[in-house]
Amino acid sequence: MELLRSNLSRVQIPEPTHRIYKHECCLSFDTPRSEGGLFVDMNSFLAFGKDYVAWNHEKTGNPVYLHIKDTPKSVPEDRPLKKPTLLAIGVDGGFDNNETEYEESYSIVILPDFVSLPFPSVELPEKVRIAVDTVLSAVGAERREQVAAWTAEEKKASEHALTVQQLKSGVVIPPSGWKCAKCDKKENLWLNLTDGMILCGRKNWDGTGGNNHAVEHYKETSYPLAVKLGTITADLEAADVYSYPEDDSVLDPLLAQHLAHFGIDFSSMQKVSMTEMTTAERELDQNTNFDWNRIQESGKELVPVFGPGYTGLVNLGNSCYLAATMQILFSTHSFISRYFSHQSLKLAFEMAPADPTLDLNMQLTKLGHGLLSGKYSIPVTEKDAATAEARQEGIPPRMFKSVVAAGHGEFSSMRQQDALDFFLHLLDKVERGNNTRPDLDPSRSFKFGVEEKILCSSGKVSYNKRDDCILSLNIPLQEATNKDELEAINNQKQAKDWKKIICESTDDIVRPRVPLEACLATFASPEQIHDYYSTALKGKTTAIKYDDNWFDVFPRLLGLAHAEVSCYGCRLGAKEAWSLTETLILLYVYIDVPDVIDISHMRSQGLQPGEELLPDAVPEEVMETAQPVANEEIVAQLVSMGFNQLHCQKAAINTSNVGVEEATNWLFSHMDDPEVARKALKASGGDIEKATDWIFNNPNASVSDMDVSSSSSAQTPAQTGLPDGGGS
């Protein structure tokens, strides 16, 4: 106790602004359920596993820690099974899901000798008791960040908040002890702001929640707004208000007034408990706790595998794109070497700033060791790992997702994302993180040098150099090797609802099969560039772009992506396309890839004897007069549909401002615009303004026909020194 008192100055009482980690180690995937439990630094409120807490003490000198340990409760083998009364799993009255129950215990530990003091204890200094109680009652940073991501889109003020009529019924709502007016539910209760009725919420798909009485009351009365009891606190904006007509969580600017009508003083109320979740928290739990194995590999018997390199990633609700990308990257030598075999967790921690949860290098190293060490790839049952009962919990990449997505509007949200977009975003972050040691940068393994040759009608040529990390290929469906089967499907579409056929993903549906060689051949074929400004002719002309000799430097790892694909045998109109956006994106095509891909013949040969380069400069007056202008009425209508304004301007320009329908068609046929934007940025040295000008001055640019209007054959700084991986 004297040792603890002598270190009281190193103990902090958490403030509301502190990020408190208490569910997962910031250097590993250890949790309170791990063998050694979890140690929370009572100064920084970072959490560490048993094997890593001493490193933190060495680095910071912080000696006082809250030790949290979860111990499985013993369950008698002869425990009688209760007869279920609800069609639900893991809830009172539902089916027993056989989940292990845990008992949580706490103690105060003082390093370096791991001196332990029991908690709770009246003998502990008051400052320590208050600090620990605050930590235990606080929402963990891990949970808070997930909920914040889930609710990234701000709630809007309800249009009904200003007009809702409150009945003078004399109803006074007590501060606690609520119960549904139509059943015995005492949780998930909603107060209707018109008549003061307290009713239970919706019944969830898994049987949990309420009995739908609040929703039914709205259908009977049309009283629009309800607030969830138990979420009302002094922070009124955090209260869960739902608008039934708008079918969404909303803000009620007059909530204090509406609550006072029923005698509720919000300033003295506290959130009832951690189990009384807001709608956003409940949605998050349902998504993260859903057993994804139920819908994957349906009908197939799979044998679970365990050990180094066989660790799964827990789905965070929308993170399948992240899991797929990271499993692939950590199967490559460059990422394994950089963040696992040649970098220890301790080294990464020593290099990290004060908060390692915000350091990309640390979190990549944590993820690499979590996936590859085998430490977390063990059966969760005592049974033999080869049996069907054994399964693996996997590791949740929460901290990694938080740091890699920081500041990105899409990846920091809980919306579904594209794996290719995430891959490119991650490589950019990794490159920036290794800018002082490019020799250690694993993203360089994907980089290759590009040299595009453009032949002007004047007979002169331009060689444009840049670097890239993805080869974007068109998929020529006309080269499908199973055309006869596809024609049969086309005939079937005439008799059946083709929309259902094209969206189905079952194994018995025939898909186009296109050889990779056909995609590469299409990529390498010459293409015409219309309205190409020739510095030799001082005007626009038609030029030819050659991609058959394209690679200036080959990558060690070749990343392939499809730039665009045309629908086989049918064409969607604008109105159909608007409601079938996902159909256009999720068109299933099989690409047959050989074991060995040899693209050595695509090596650039540079300026050839007898070729003459185009002059470099484009007169400023030409640049100014050449820039087209979009019809603002067309742009405004497209923006109202939810499209990005820059894309709408480009669509109007590309369709000569003819009309909204033509511009909409253009938008749906140019889903690869992010790729064009990336290449425009690279062509402009990362300058957003120049890149935007370039896109407007090259309105017909696509992934497969890029012209950066540069005749210089000098290498860019980013391209200099790229490792040449060879063409095979």
Secondary structure, 3 states (H helix, E strand, C coil): CHHHHCCHHHCCCCCCCCCCCCCCCCCCCCCCCCCCCEEEECCCCCEEECCCHHHHHHHHCCCEEEEEEEEECCCCCCCCCCCCCCCCECCCCCECCCCCCEEEEEEEEECCCCEEEEECCCCCCHHHHHHHHHHHHCCCHHHHHHHHHHCCCCCCECCCCCCCCCCCCCCCCCCCCCCCCCCCCCCCEEEECCCCCEEECCECCCCCECCCHHHHHHHHHCCCEEEECCCCCCCHHHCCEEECCCCEEEECCCHHHHHHCCCCCHHHCCCCCCCCCCHHHHHHHHHHHCCHHHCCCCCCCCCCCCCCCCCCECCCCCCHHHHHHHHHHCCCHHHHHHHHHCCCHHHHHHHCCCCHHHCHHHHHHHHHHHHHCCCCCCCCCCCCCCCCCCCCCCECCHHHHHHHCCCCCCCCCCCCCCHHHHHHHHHHHHHHHCCCCHHHCHHHHHCEEEEEEEECCCCCEEEEEEEECCEEECCCHHHCCCHHHHHHHHHHHHHCCHHHHHHCCCCCCCCCEEEHHHHHHHHHCCEEEEEEEECCCCEEEEEEEECCCCEEECCCCCCEEECCCCCCCCCCCHHHHHHCHHHHHCCCCEEECCCCCCCHHHECCCCCCCCCECCCCCCHHHHHHHCCCCCHHHHHHHHHCCCCHHHHHHHHHHCCCCCHHHHHHHHHCCCCHHHHHHHHHHHCCCCHHHHHHHHHHCCCCECCECCCCCCCCCCCCCCCCCCCCCCC
